[in-house]
Amino acid sequence: MKGSVGIERRRILLVKNMKYIHSLVKKHEVHPFDEMFHP
């Protein structure tokens, strides 16, 4: 049971991160991953 709870929490964090990244992309119209790979 403990393992499945950890996976669920990780999935929730991942969804939050994706939403956060999408909001940044909308704000700046720049893909964050492009900035990482092309400084």
C-alpha positions in Angstrom: 0.0 0.0 0.0 2.8 2.4 0.9 4.4 2.0 -2.6 1.1 2.8 -4.4 0.6 5.9 -2.3 4.1 7.2 -3.2 3.4 6.6 -6.9 0.1 8.5 -6.6 1.8 11.4 -4.9 4.5 11.5 -7.5 1.9 11.6 -10.3 0.1 14.5 -8.6 3.4 16.4 -8.4 4.1 15.6 -12.0 0.7 17.0 -13.0 1.3 20.1 -11.0 4.8 20.6 -12.6 3.3 20.2 -16.1 0.6 22.8 -15.3 3.2 25.1 -13.9 5.5 24.7 -17.0 2.5 25.2 -19.3 1.6 28.4 -17.5 5.2 29.6 -17.9 5.2 28.8 -21.6 1.9 30.8 -22.0 3.4 33.7 -20.1 6.7 34.0 -22.0 5.8 32.1 -25.2 9.2 30.4 -24.8 9.6 26.7 -24.3 11.6 26.1 -21.0 13.3 23.0 -22.4 14.6 25.0 -25.4 16.2 27.4 -22.9 17.9 24.5 -21.2 19.3 23.0 -24.3 20.2 26.4 -26.0 21.5 28.8 -23.3 
